[in-house]
Amino acid sequence: MQVPRSHPRYTSLITREKLVEGVKEGLAVLEGLIAHGRGEAFDYILGERTHDFAYEAEKTAVASILLAKSPIISVNGNTASLVAKEIAELSKTLNTPLEVNLFHYSKERVKKIADKLKSYGAKVYHEGDVSLEGLESTRRIVDSRGIYKADVVLVPLEDGDRCEVLKRHGKFVIAIDLNPLSRTARMADITIVDNIVRAIPNMIKFARELKSTNINLLKKIVRDYDNRHVLREAISAIRDYLTKMAGEL
């Protein structure tokens, strides 16, 4: 589908088309389209822009990854469909591998996603040689070099069950979730309430800025961060946007 740039919903429509193409390529699944629609609804009532609280979370997330001993960036089908090139760039900039981890699991889809990410020069783990104890879904299938031993895990487009189990295993969890009310958002150590198509490019910029930063400054960035405050700010932003829109009727 050709979407004219003059269309007022151009960015949103292009994002949807990328997901549809991802389904056709075998990267994403139909259920992922439903999940995206839910996130898009929250993005709409956040004004479809990156707020200051999201920038703060994105910067702190990058600082946390730079301080980690064994960080990993998890990738699912929607992420690969929407920001494969960008997340590969983030991976290379932070020197942090990617790992394919899926709810609707098949070896064929894992390989397709891994090949897509590798085409952009990323280092990708996808052996699925161990299970994450305490998780019954196929998200439990992880790589012994990646999520299994990681101390910091970035999980774009996360589900609550895995977030809870990752926390139980003592891992520091960074989530990208447009819904500040979700279980994932409330359980993660850092919640980036932003659209992934904006969040990953923002994180690339922060990574370039911070990767040569003094370790004490990185620690201060993480120490000063308050995820509960960020979530409150996100909920307030939704309230304020809806109040503004109601006042314009």
Secondary structure, DSSP 8 states (H G I E B T S, - for coil): ----TTSTTHHHHHHHHHHHHHHHHTSS-HHHHHHHHHHHHHHHTTTSS--HHHHHHHHHHHHHHHH-SSEEEEE-HHHHHHHHHHHHHHHHHHT--EEE--SS--HHHHHHHHHHHHTTT--EE----EE-TT--SGGGEE-TTTTTT-SEEEEET--HHHHHHHHHTT-EEEEE-S-TTSHHHHHSSEEE-S-HHHHHHHHHHHHHHHTTS-HHHHHHHHHT--HHHHHHHHHHHHHHHHHHHHHT-
